[in-house]
Amino acid sequence: MSGFDIKAKDDSLFADIKNKHNTMNSSSAEALFQKLSRYADTYKKSKCYWVQVLAKSSFCELWKGEINGKEYSHSRVYKISGDQFYALLSGKENALFQLYKNLPVAVKDYLNSVEKNEFVKENSALNEIKTETKTSKRTILDQITFENYSYYLGFDKL
């Protein structure tokens, strides 16, 4: 079978990864559910996931409900947020947060590798974030991340 983004070598896991929860219309959602259900039916020990990288909350739940007027459910087809999927794959509850905490080193290395004059000096979004960091006492990276992921596992501690 093909058409999945991630597959376990032993066929125990299949995942289709979408950037955001709202990147699919109802027809796409229906087709995805049917595809994941086929994997689950073909591979009886598998669990199949619709991964939403930029979800509005942290969750892992059976995917069930009405799509295009039809009721759908399967005992091994799930919806899961990006942080929960990282946790599932790594076995570490806050794996995505741990990855995030290592980003400053990577960002610093990158910034050191580019010439200073490549940056635009004026950026109103950056200025706004810098202002917010003065009250929150967060780094710029932490502030941006907190505003977007405070509901993900571990990120509320930023």
Secondary structure, 3 states (H helix, E strand, C coil): CCCCCEECCCCCEEEEEEEECCCCCHHHHHHHHHHHHHHHHHCCCCEEEEEEEECCCCCEEECCEEECCEEECCCCEEEEEHHHHHHHHHCCCCHHHHHHHCHHHHHHHHHHHCCHHHCCCCCHHHHHHHHHHHHHCCCHHHHHHHHHHCCCCCHHHC
